[in-house]
Amino acid sequence: MSESGGSPYQPYKPVPQPEPSAPPPGWKEKYLEPLKKKSSQLAKAIKENAGKLREYEQERKERKTKTPRQKLQDRDLSKLTYMLNLDRPGR
C-alpha cells in the first residue's frame, strides 16, 4: 500500500483547496479595537481572580490539615456539618 492514503492501485491525486477569502472591510475596527480597549480591564480582572484562587487554595489546605476538634470550633464548618447531618436519611 502506498503512503499516500489512497488505493494501492490508483495514484494519489491531491484535491485543490479553494483560496481563502479576504476579510470584510472594517473587520479590524469591529473585532480588534474593542479587544485593545478591554485589555487593561481584563488584565485587572485576571489578577484579582488569581488572588482569589490563591486565597481559596490556601484556605482549603488549612481546612484539610485541621484536627476534628479544630473543625468543630470553626463556626462555618460546624454549621455546614450540622446542616448536612440533618439531611442524612436514616438518622
ZAMARGU-4260 file (C-alpha; in steps of 0.2 Angstrom, whole numbers, plus 5000, padded with zeros to 4 digits):
<rodrens>
0) 5000/5000/5000 | 5007/5017/4996 | 5010/5031/5009 | 4998/5042/5001 | 4982/5035/5009
5) 4974/5031/4993 | 4970/5015/4985 | 4985/5004/4981 | 4980/5003/4963 | 4977/5021/4959
10) 4989/5035/4962 | 4985/5049/4974 | 4978/5064/4967 | 4978/5079/4978 | 4962/5090/4978
15) 4965/5108/4976 | 4959/5119/4990 | 4950/5135/4987 | 4959/5151/4990 | 4955/5160/5007
20) 4943/5174/5005 | 4948/5192/5011 | 4940/5198/5027 | 4926/5210/5025 | 4930/5229/5026
25) 4930/5236/5043 | 4934/5220/5052 | 4949/5227/5062 | 4938/5241/5069 | 4924/5229/5074
30) 4934/5215/5082 | 4952/5220/5086 | 4949/5238/5093 | 4937/5233/5106 | 4949/5220/5112
35) 4963/5233/5114 | 4951/5244/5125 | 4947/5229/5136 | 4964/5223/5138 | 4968/5233/5154
40) 4951/5229/5162 | 4954/5210/5158 | 4971/5210/5165 | 4965/5218/5181 | 4951/5205/5182
45) 4963/5191/5179 | 4974/5197/5193 | 4960/5199/5205 | 4954/5181/5201 | 4971/5174/5203
50) 4972/5182/5220 | 4955/5175/5225 | 4960/5157/5218 | 4977/5158/5228 | 4967/5163/5244
55) 4954/5149/5241 | 4968/5136/5239 | 4977/5142/5255 | 4960/5141/5265 | 4957/5123/5258
60) 4974/5117/5263 | 4972/5124/5280 | 4955/5116/5282 | 4962/5099/5276 | 4975/5099/5289
65) 4964/5104/5304 | 4960/5091/5318 | 4942/5086/5321 | 4942/5097/5337 | 4948/5112/5327
70) 4935/5109/5314 | 4921/5109/5327 | 4927/5126/5333 | 4926/5133/5316 | 4909/5141/5315
75) 4906/5140/5296 | 4912/5122/5295 | 4902/5116/5311 | 4886/5124/5304 | 4888/5116/5287
80) 4892/5099/5296 | 4876/5101/5306 | 4865/5105/5291 | 4872/5090/5281 | 4869/5079/5296
85) 4851/5085/5297 | 4848/5080/5279 | 4855/5062/5281 | 4842/5049/5279 | 4841/5035/5292
90) 4846/5046/5307
</rodrens>
